[in-house]
């Protein structure tokens, strides 16, 4: 079969056969450890290849969504909270060794607070700083600052070289919330008692804006529960994605950013309404049509390539860039990661076949954000 150009992909409990043009032509289920073709000459009933479809199993979606738990993924697809996913709701999750390695020793924080009463976006925003990382990211960052709106649970992340950058990033988030989410003022800001949040410049700024500051009780980070748990979840998911993709740890910031993007597009039991944080903030359902497993190999069109030169460059998919509506990729040979690639090839499919441009590929002065 492979000798004449056909491709075979073994994934989960299915064997998918692709034509030389990468068109799926059949799916064969694994039964008792074997992939069996039907034999028309025998009377013994044997399983045959299923008709090819675009359905994916819960295990595949679990990996594409950065190892979010299976029940939340099934619920968000079944209730139509996202678009672009055709999930086989009858599929059962496979054992995920990656999740065990990345999450097994963690203890959960309480999920809900019984004292909060937030009704609109910006009524209360909580923040937490994580770091320092054991290794610096590609942009030489060691910390990240996570904001979480308590009404929508939508999250925003900023990466930092040092904690003293917290106040400037808060002002950036504050301006973003005013313009993009129509928040006139952040009414209440919650955080732990870290020096970056308790400094005089920071508290003076909150007073000038009319924002009330809520700090956690001494030696009790759990009272900052939701955002503390969110940080724990993002670090676990980033570890899982790095382990699954077998990529170097200095890509932790790319994995964290993608984890935040995924959580904003995923179902959460913390919201009383059957909506994702993305829909709570944007008023529309997230479209996951472009979703690909983090760390997948892709091939990006090379600009101005001569006829006898390679026409595409191999790279790694590390996320979706909302700012440019492009894809975040990583070049292993150059250790750089421009985020405005508009199209690329994968092993199984081709996105946007129209001509596109790859900006920043050979610009040494390009500002690599993380």
C-alpha positions as CSV (number, residue, x, y, z in Angstrom):
1,X,0.0,0.0,0.0
2,X,2.7,2.5,1.0
3,X,4.8,1.4,-2.0
4,X,2.2,2.9,-4.4
5,X,2.0,6.2,-2.5
6,X,-0.8,5.6,0.1
7,X,-0.3,6.8,3.7
8,X,-1.2,5.1,6.9
9,X,-1.8,7.0,10.2
10,X,-2.1,5.0,13.5
11,X,-3.7,7.3,16.1
12,X,-5.8,6.4,19.2
13,X,-7.8,3.2,18.3
14,X,-8.1,3.9,14.6
15,X,-6.0,3.3,11.5
16,X,-6.7,6.0,8.9
17,X,-5.7,5.4,5.2
18,X,-4.9,8.4,3.0
19,X,-4.5,8.6,-0.8
20,X,-1.3,9.9,-2.4
21,X,-3.1,13.3,-2.4
22,X,-3.6,13.1,1.4
23,X,-7.4,12.5,1.1
24,X,-8.8,10.2,3.8
25,X,-10.3,7.1,2.1
26,X,-10.9,4.8,5.0
27,X,-10.8,4.3,8.8
28,X,-10.2,0.9,10.3
29,X,-10.9,0.3,14.0
30,X,-8.5,-1.6,16.2
31,X,-10.2,-4.8,17.5
32,X,-8.3,-7.1,20.0
33,X,-5.0,-5.3,19.1
34,X,-5.4,-5.8,15.3
35,X,-6.5,-3.6,12.4
36,X,-8.6,-6.0,10.3
37,X,-9.8,-5.7,6.7
38,X,-13.0,-7.4,5.5
39,X,-12.6,-10.4,3.3
40,X,-15.5,-10.9,0.8
41,X,-14.6,-14.6,0.2
42,X,-15.0,-15.8,3.8
43,X,-18.3,-16.3,5.6
44,X,-16.7,-15.3,9.0
45,X,-17.8,-11.7,9.7
46,X,-14.8,-9.5,10.1
47,X,-14.7,-5.7,10.7
48,X,-14.3,-3.6,7.5
49,X,-13.0,-0.2,6.9
50,X,-15.4,2.6,7.8
51,X,-16.2,5.4,5.5
52,X,-13.8,8.2,6.0
53,X,-15.1,11.2,7.9
54,X,-13.8,14.3,9.7
55,X,-14.8,13.1,13.1
56,X,-12.2,13.0,15.8
57,X,-12.1,11.0,19.0
58,X,-12.1,12.5,22.5
59,X,-8.5,11.5,22.9
60,X,-7.4,13.5,19.8
61,X,-9.5,16.6,20.9
62,X,-7.9,16.2,24.4
63,X,-4.5,16.5,22.9
64,X,-5.4,19.3,20.6
65,X,-7.0,21.3,23.4
66,X,-3.8,21.2,25.5
67,X,-4.9,18.2,27.8
68,X,-8.1,19.8,29.2
69,X,-10.2,17.3,31.0
70,X,-12.4,15.0,28.8
71,X,-15.8,15.8,30.4
72,X,-15.5,19.6,29.8
73,X,-14.5,18.9,26.2
74,X,-17.5,16.7,25.6
75,X,-19.8,19.1,27.2
76,X,-18.7,22.1,25.2
77,X,-19.1,20.2,21.9
78,X,-22.4,18.5,22.8
79,X,-24.0,21.8,23.9
80,X,-22.6,23.7,20.9
81,X,-20.4,26.1,22.9
82,X,-17.8,26.0,20.1
83,X,-17.8,25.7,16.3
84,X,-15.6,23.7,13.9
85,X,-15.3,20.4,15.9
86,X,-16.9,17.1,14.8
87,X,-16.4,14.9,17.8
88,X,-17.4,11.3,18.1
89,X,-19.4,11.5,21.3
90,X,-19.3,7.8,21.7
91,X,-15.5,7.6,21.8
92,X,-13.9,6.8,25.1
93,X,-10.7,8.5,26.4
94,X,-7.5,6.5,26.2
95,X,-5.1,6.5,29.1
96,X,-3.0,9.7,28.9
97,X,0.5,9.1,30.3
98,X,1.4,12.7,29.6
99,X,-1.3,14.0,32.0
100,X,-0.1,11.6,34.7
101,X,3.5,12.9,34.3
102,X,2.5,16.5,34.3
103,X,-0.4,16.6,36.8
104,X,-0.4,13.6,39.1
105,X,1.1,15.3,42.2
106,X,-1.0,18.4,42.2
107,X,-3.6,19.2,44.8
108,X,-6.6,21.3,43.8
109,X,-7.7,24.7,45.2
110,X,-11.3,25.4,46.0
111,X,-13.1,26.2,42.7
112,X,-15.7,28.7,44.0
113,X,-15.9,31.6,46.3
114,X,-19.2,32.1,48.2
115,X,-18.6,35.8,49.0
116,X,-18.4,37.3,45.5
117,X,-21.2,39.1,43.7
118,X,-20.0,40.2,40.2
119,X,-22.6,41.1,37.6
120,X,-20.7,42.6,34.6
121,X,-17.3,42.5,33.0
122,X,-14.8,44.4,35.1
123,X,-16.7,44.3,38.4
124,X,-13.8,42.3,39.8
125,X,-10.5,41.3,38.2
126,X,-7.9,39.1,39.9
127,X,-4.3,38.7,39.0
128,X,-1.3,36.5,39.9
129,X,2.4,36.4,39.0
130,X,4.1,33.1,38.2
131,X,7.8,32.6,38.2
132,X,10.7,32.7,38.0
133,X,10.9,30.0,35.4
134,X,13.8,27.6,35.6
135,X,14.8,28.5,32.1
136,X,14.3,31.8,30.2
137,X,11.8,31.8,27.3
138,X,12.9,32.7,23.7
139,X,12.2,36.3,24.5
140,X,14.3,35.9,27.7
141,X,11.2,36.2,29.9
142,X,11.2,34.6,33.4
143,X,7.7,35.5,34.7
144,X,4.2,35.8,33.5
145,X,1.2,37.9,34.8
146,X,-2.2,36.4,34.5
147,X,-5.4,38.5,34.7
148,X,-8.8,36.9,35.1
149,X,-12.1,38.7,34.9
150,X,-14.4,37.1,37.5
151,X,-17.6,37.7,35.6
152,X,-16.6,36.1,32.3
153,X,-13.6,34.1,33.5
154,X,-11.8,35.4,30.4
155,X,-8.0,35.5,30.9
156,X,-5.2,37.7,29.6
157,X,-1.5,36.9,29.9
158,X,1.6,39.1,29.8
159,X,5.2,37.9,30.0
160,X,7.9,39.7,31.9
161,X,11.6,39.8,32.5
162,X,11.2,41.0,36.1
163,X,8.3,41.5,38.5
164,X,8.8,45.3,38.5
165,X,7.1,45.3,35.0
166,X,3.8,44.3,36.7
167,X,2.4,47.9,37.0
168,X,3.0,48.7,33.4
169,X,1.3,45.5,32.3
170,X,-1.6,46.2,34.6
171,X,-2.1,49.6,32.8
172,X,-1.9,47.8,29.5
173,X,-4.6,45.3,30.6
174,X,-6.7,48.2,32.0
175,X,-6.6,50.1,28.6
176,X,-7.4,46.8,26.7
177,X,-10.4,46.2,29.0
178,X,-11.7,49.7,28.4
179,X,-11.5,49.6,24.6
180,X,-12.2,45.9,23.9
181,X,-14.7,45.1,26.6
182,X,-16.3,48.5,27.3
183,X,-15.2,48.5,30.9
184,X,-15.3,52.1,32.1
185,X,-13.3,51.3,35.2
186,X,-12.2,48.1,37.0
187,X,-14.2,48.3,40.2
188,X,-12.3,45.8,42.3
189,X,-8.8,44.4,41.8
190,X,-7.8,41.2,43.8
191,X,-4.3,39.8,44.2
192,X,-2.0,38.3,46.8
193,X,0.3,40.3,49.0
194,X,3.2,40.2,46.6
195,X,5.4,43.3,46.6
196,X,4.6,43.9,42.9
197,X,0.9,44.5,43.8
198,X,1.5,46.2,47.2
199,X,4.0,48.8,46.0
200,X,3.1,52.5,46.5
201,X,3.1,53.3,42.7
202,X,0.6,50.5,42.1
203,X,-1.7,51.4,45.0
204,X,-1.6,55.0,44.0
205,X,-2.6,54.2,40.5
206,X,-5.6,52.1,41.7
207,X,-6.7,55.0,44.0
208,X,-6.5,57.5,41.1
209,X,-8.7,55.2,38.9
210,X,-11.2,54.6,41.7
211,X,-10.4,50.8,41.9
212,X,-10.8,49.1,45.2
213,X,-7.9,46.7,46.1
214,X,-8.6,43.4,47.7
215,X,-5.6,41.5,49.1
216,X,-5.5,38.0,50.3
217,X,-5.2,37.0,54.0
218,X,-1.6,36.6,55.2
219,X,-0.1,33.2,54.4
220,X,-3.3,32.1,52.6
221,X,-2.8,32.2,48.8
222,X,-5.8,29.9,48.5
223,X,-8.0,33.0,49.1
224,X,-6.9,34.2,45.7
225,X,-8.3,30.8,44.6
226,X,-9.6,31.1,41.1
227,X,-6.6,32.8,39.5
228,X,-4.2,30.7,41.6
229,X,-5.9,27.6,40.3
230,X,-5.8,29.0,36.7
231,X,-2.1,29.5,37.0
232,X,-1.7,25.9,38.3
233,X,-3.8,24.6,35.4
234,X,-1.8,26.6,32.8
235,X,1.6,25.4,34.1
236,X,0.3,21.8,34.1
237,X,-1.1,22.0,30.6
238,X,2.1,23.7,29.4
239,X,4.1,20.8,30.9
240,X,1.9,18.3,29.2
241,X,2.2,19.9,25.8
242,X,6.0,20.2,26.1
243,X,6.2,16.5,27.1
244,X,3.8,15.4,24.4
245,X,5.6,17.3,21.7
246,X,9.1,16.5,23.0
247,X,10.1,20.2,22.7
248,X,12.6,22.1,24.7
249,X,11.6,23.7,28.0
250,X,12.5,27.2,26.8
251,X,9.2,27.1,24.8
252,X,7.3,27.3,28.1
253,X,5.9,30.8,27.3
254,X,4.5,29.6,24.0
255,X,2.8,26.7,25.7
256,X,1.4,29.0,28.4
257,X,0.0,31.5,25.9
258,X,-1.7,28.7,23.9
259,X,-3.1,27.2,27.2
260,X,-4.7,30.6,28.0
261,X,-6.1,30.8,24.5
262,X,-7.5,27.3,24.8
263,X,-9.1,27.9,28.3
264,X,-10.8,31.0,27.0
265,X,-12.4,28.8,24.3
266,X,-13.3,25.9,26.5
267,X,-16.2,25.1,28.8
268,X,-15.8,25.8,32.5
269,X,-18.1,24.7,35.3
270,X,-17.3,28.0,37.1
271,X,-19.7,29.8,34.7
272,X,-23.4,29.3,35.6
273,X,-24.4,29.9,31.9
274,X,-23.5,27.4,29.2
275,X,-21.0,29.7,27.6
276,X,-17.3,29.8,27.2
277,X,-15.2,32.7,28.6
278,X,-14.7,33.8,25.0
279,X,-18.4,34.0,24.3
280,X,-19.0,35.9,27.6
281,X,-16.4,38.5,26.5
282,X,-17.0,38.6,22.7
283,X,-20.6,37.7,22.4
284,X,-20.0,35.0,19.9
285,X,-19.0,31.3,20.0
286,X,-15.3,30.5,19.5
287,X,-14.5,28.8,16.1
288,X,-12.0,26.0,16.5
289,X,-11.8,25.1,12.8
290,X,-8.1,26.2,12.8
291,X,-7.2,24.2,15.9
292,X,-4.2,21.9,15.6
293,X,-2.3,19.9,18.2
294,X,0.4,22.1,19.8
295,X,3.9,21.0,18.7
296,X,2.8,19.5,15.4
297,X,5.1,19.7,12.4
298,X,4.1,22.1,9.6
299,X,5.6,23.3,6.4
300,X,5.6,27.0,5.6
301,X,5.9,28.4,2.1
302,X,9.3,30.0,1.5
303,X,9.1,33.4,-0.2
304,X,11.2,34.1,-3.3
305,X,12.4,30.5,-3.5
306,X,13.9,29.6,-6.9
307,X,12.5,26.8,-9.0
308,X,15.1,24.2,-7.9
309,X,15.2,25.2,-4.3
310,X,12.9,23.8,-1.5
311,X,9.6,25.6,-1.7
312,X,8.7,25.2,2.0
313,X,10.4,25.2,5.4
314,X,9.7,22.8,8.2
315,X,8.5,24.4,11.4
316,X,6.5,23.7,14.6
317,X,3.0,24.9,15.3
318,X,2.9,26.6,18.7
319,X,-0.4,28.5,18.7
320,X,-2.9,30.8,17.0
321,X,-2.2,34.5,16.9
322,X,-5.4,36.5,17.4
323,X,-3.8,39.9,16.7
324,X,-2.8,39.0,13.1
325,X,-5.3,36.2,12.6
326,X,-2.3,34.0,11.8
327,X,-0.4,31.1,13.2
328,X,2.4,31.1,15.8
329,X,5.2,28.9,14.6
330,X,8.7,28.0,15.9
331,X,11.8,27.5,13.7
332,X,13.9,24.8,15.5
333,X,17.0,25.6,13.4
334,X,16.9,29.3,14.1
335,X,15.2,29.3,17.6
336,X,12.9,32.1,16.5
337,X,9.2,32.3,16.5
338,X,7.4,34.9,14.3
339,X,3.7,34.9,14.7
340,X,2.2,36.2,11.5
341,X,2.3,33.1,9.2
342,X,-1.0,33.2,7.3
343,X,-0.9,29.7,5.8
344,X,0.9,26.4,6.1
345,X,0.9,22.7,5.2
346,X,0.5,19.8,7.7
347,X,0.9,16.1,7.1
348,X,-2.9,15.6,6.6
349,X,-4.3,18.9,5.4
350,X,-3.6,22.2,3.7
351,X,-5.0,25.4,5.2
352,X,-5.9,28.4,2.9
353,X,-4.4,27.3,-0.4
354,X,-4.2,30.9,-1.7
355,X,-0.8,32.6,-2.0
356,X,0.4,34.2,1.3
357,X,3.3,36.0,2.8
358,X,5.7,35.1,5.6
359,X,6.8,38.2,7.3
360,X,9.8,38.5,9.6
361,X,11.5,35.2,8.5
362,X,14.9,36.8,7.8
363,X,14.6,40.1,9.7
364,X,17.2,40.2,12.5
365,X,15.6,43.3,14.0
366,X,12.2,41.6,14.5
367,X,11.0,41.9,18.1
368,X,10.4,38.4,19.3
369,X,7.7,39.0,21.9
370,X,8.1,35.9,24.1
